[in-house]
Amino acid sequence: MEHSYVIIDSNPDTVYAIQLAMENFNNFICIGISPSEQEGLDIILERNPSLVFLNIELEHSNSGITGYYMLDALQKYVDILPQFIALSTTAKYAIEGIRYSILDYIMTPIDKNVLRRTLFRFRKLTFNKPEDINDTLCLKSYGDYKFVNTNEVLFLKADNNTTDFVRVNGSTVSAFKTLKFFQDSLPEHFIRIHNSYIVNSHYISRIHFGKSQCTMEHSDVAVPFSKSYRENVEMIRDNFYKRSLVIA
């Protein structure tokens, strides 16, 4: 099972230390880095990470406001929050973190052994969830119930106010919801690459940046990606690149 994470910190040394430590965990993917809280909040809402590293002192050294307020802000928009790891140069805000039920509170500079133990705790939490929690979608329209196993979906395509699910066996199931609705509901390996397409990144077999296309396994369809979602495609590429034997 893969887990995505976001880093919100303006200190490049801390960001580098986290990324370096995370390289030892193959099932964690960085999907965003932000030096500011507002941009970080937007990244979380757009990409729905499983885990967030948050410097709670960011931009607040003289204001008396901690970065925990972001958790309050997120609750206005999402039902399930990602797990948060608070980062700080001092233990001053640790007790407040307990009130917000954060996963852990880590002092900087980062101790890789401390971070390792935290990640083991995180994986234990996620592994204890029901395995099929997001595997099946129920598409309901009046009295018609359609059940779609997300593991069998290659990509989603927008068609006005409906969405087509294109499956591995070549069949298509349509739902009377917008692509945006499913973007916020699907597992994290479903990634939007175009205004009209969300792909199951597990089935991507080729990315052609010259043609702005992704080729999917089990299909002759080349799914296009747009400039506005190029970062998402680059993230998919980088994830595959790290785990592949590269032959240039």
C-alpha positions in Angstrom: 0.0 0.0 0.0 1.4 3.4 -1.0 1.1 6.5 1.2 1.5 10.1 0.0 2.9 12.9 2.0 3.3 16.7 2.0 6.0 18.8 3.6 5.1 22.3 4.8 8.3 24.0 6.0 10.5 26.9 4.8 13.7 25.4 6.1 15.4 23.6 3.1 17.7 21.6 5.5 14.6 20.2 7.3 12.9 19.4 4.0 16.0 17.7 2.7 16.4 15.7 5.9 12.8 14.4 5.7 13.1 13.4 2.0 16.4 11.7 2.7 15.0 9.7 5.6 11.8 8.8 3.6 13.9 7.2 0.8 14.3 4.2 3.1 10.5 3.7 2.9 9.6 2.7 -0.6 5.9 3.0 -0.1 5.9 6.7 0.7 5.6 9.3 -2.1 6.2 13.0 -1.7 3.4 14.8 -3.6 4.1 18.4 -2.5 6.4 20.7 -0.7 5.5 24.2 0.4 7.3 27.0 2.3 4.1 28.6 3.4 0.9 27.6 5.2 -1.6 29.0 2.7 0.0 27.2 -0.2 0.4 24.1 1.9 -3.3 24.2 2.7 -4.2 24.4 -1.0 -1.9 21.4 -1.8 -3.6 19.3 0.9 -7.0 20.1 -0.5 -5.9 19.4 -4.1 -3.9 16.3 -3.6 -5.3 14.7 -0.4 -2.1 13.3 1.2 -2.1 10.6 3.9 0.6 12.3 5.9 1.6 16.0 6.5 4.9 17.3 7.9 4.0 20.7 9.3 6.4 23.3 10.8 4.0 24.7 13.4 6.3 27.7 14.0 6.1 28.8 10.3 5.4 32.5 10.0 4.2 32.7 13.6 7.4 33.4 15.6 6.1 36.7 16.8 2.3 36.3 16.6 1.7 33.7 19.2 -0.4 31.7 16.8 0.7 28.1 16.1 0.4 26.2 12.9 -2.2 23.9 14.5 -4.8 26.4 13.3 -4.5 24.7 9.9 -6.1 21.6 11.3 -9.1 23.7 12.3 -9.2 25.2 8.8 -9.1 21.8 7.1 -12.0 20.6 9.1 -14.2 23.1 7.3 -13.4 21.4 4.0 -12.8 17.7 4.5 -14.3 15.0 6.6 -11.2 12.9 7.2 -7.9 14.8 8.0 -4.5 13.4 7.0 -2.2 12.4 9.8 0.0 15.3 11.0 3.6 15.3 12.2 4.4 18.6 13.9 7.9 20.0 13.5 9.4 22.5 15.9 12.7 23.7 17.3 11.2 23.7 20.8 8.9 21.5 22.9 6.8 24.5 23.7 3.8 23.5 21.5 3.8 19.7 22.2 1.0 19.7 24.7 -1.2 21.6 22.3 -0.4 19.0 19.7 -2.0 16.3 22.0 -5.2 18.3 21.9 -5.2 18.1 18.1 -4.5 14.4 18.1 -1.4 14.7 15.9 0.5 11.6 15.0 3.8 12.9 16.5 5.8 15.9 17.5 9.4 15.9 16.3 12.1 18.4 17.2 14.4 19.8 14.5 17.0 19.1 13.3 15.4 15.8 12.4 16.7 12.7 14.0 16.2 9.9 11.4 15.7 7.3 14.1 12.9 9.2 15.7 11.3 9.7 12.3 11.6 6.0 11.5 9.7 5.1 14.7 7.0 7.6 13.8 6.6 6.1 10.3 6.3 2.6 11.7 3.5 3.9 14.0 1.8 5.5 11.0 2.0 2.3 8.9 0.5 0.3 11.8 -2.4 2.7 12.0 -3.1 2.5 8.2 -2.7 -1.3 8.1 -5.2 -1.7 10.8 -7.9 -0.1 8.7 -10.3 -2.4 6.8 -8.5 -3.4 3.6 -11.5 -2.8 1.4 -12.3 0.7 2.8 -12.0 2.4 -0.6 -11.9 -0.5 -3.0 -15.5 -0.4 -4.1 -17.6 2.5 -5.2 -21.4 2.4 -5.2 -22.8 4.5 -8.0 -26.5 5.1 -7.2 -29.0 6.6 -9.5 -32.6 6.4 -8.3 -33.1 2.6 -7.8 -30.1 1.6 -9.9 -27.0 0.6 -7.9 -23.8 -0.1 -9.7 -20.7 -1.4 -7.8 -17.3 -0.6 -9.2 -14.1 -2.1 -7.9 -11.5 0.7 -8.1 -8.7 -1.8 -8.6 -10.3 -2.6 -12.0 -10.5 1.0 -13.2 -7.9 2.3 -15.7 -9.1 5.9 -15.8 -12.0 8.3 -15.5 -13.2 10.6 -18.2 -15.5 13.6 -17.8 -18.5 13.9 -20.1 -20.3 17.1 -19.4 -21.9 16.5 -15.9 -21.3 12.7 -16.0 -18.2 10.6 -15.5 -17.2 7.5 -17.4 -15.2 4.8 -15.6 -13.1 2.9 -18.1 -12.2 -0.6 -16.8 -9.4 -3.1 -17.4 -11.8 -5.4 -19.3 -12.7 -2.6 -21.7 -16.2 -1.9 -20.4 -17.4 1.5 -19.3 -19.6 2.5 -16.4 -21.2 6.0 -16.3 -22.1 8.0 -13.2 -24.1 11.1 -12.8 -21.4 13.0 -10.9 -18.7 15.4 -12.0 -15.0 14.4 -12.2 -14.3 16.8 -9.3 -16.6 14.8 -7.1 -14.7 11.6 -7.7 -11.3 13.3 -7.4 -12.1 13.9 -3.7 -13.5 10.4 -3.1 -11.0 8.0 -4.8 -7.9 6.4 -3.3 -4.8 8.5 -3.5 -3.2 6.6 -6.5 -6.0 8.0 -8.7 -4.4 11.3 -9.9 -5.9 14.0 -12.1 -3.8 14.8 -15.1 -6.3 16.8 -17.2 -9.5 18.7 -16.8 -11.3 15.7 -18.3 -9.2 12.8 -17.0 -8.2 11.1 -13.8 -5.9 8.0 -14.1 -5.2 5.0 -12.0 -1.4 5.5 -11.7 -0.9 1.8 -11.0 -1.8 1.1 -14.7 0.4 3.7 -16.4 3.0 1.9 -18.6 4.4 4.9 -20.5 4.6 8.7 -20.1 5.4 10.7 -23.2 6.1 14.3 -22.4 6.6 15.3 -26.0 3.1 14.2 -26.9 1.6 15.0 -23.4 0.2 11.5 -23.2 0.0 8.6 -20.8 -0.3 5.1 -22.1 -2.3 2.7 -20.0 -1.9 -1.1 -19.6 -4.7 -3.2 -21.0 -5.8 -0.4 -23.3 -4.8 1.2 -26.7 -6.1 4.6 -25.4 -3.5 7.3 -24.9 -4.8 9.5 -22.1 -3.8 13.2 -22.6 -2.4 15.4 -19.8 -2.4 19.2 -19.8 0.1 21.8 -18.7 -1.9 22.7 -15.7 -1.6 19.2 -14.3 2.0 18.5 -15.5 3.3 18.6 -11.9 1.0 15.6 -11.1 2.4 13.7 -14.1 6.0 14.5 -13.1 5.2 13.2 -9.6 4.0 9.9 -11.1 7.2 9.7 -13.2 9.5 10.5 -10.3 7.8 7.8 -8.2 8.2 5.1 -10.9 11.8 6.4 -11.6 12.9 5.9 -8.0 11.7 2.2 -8.1 12.9 1.3 -11.6 16.1 0.0 -13.1 16.9 2.9 -15.4 18.4 2.1 -18.8 19.2 5.3 -20.8 
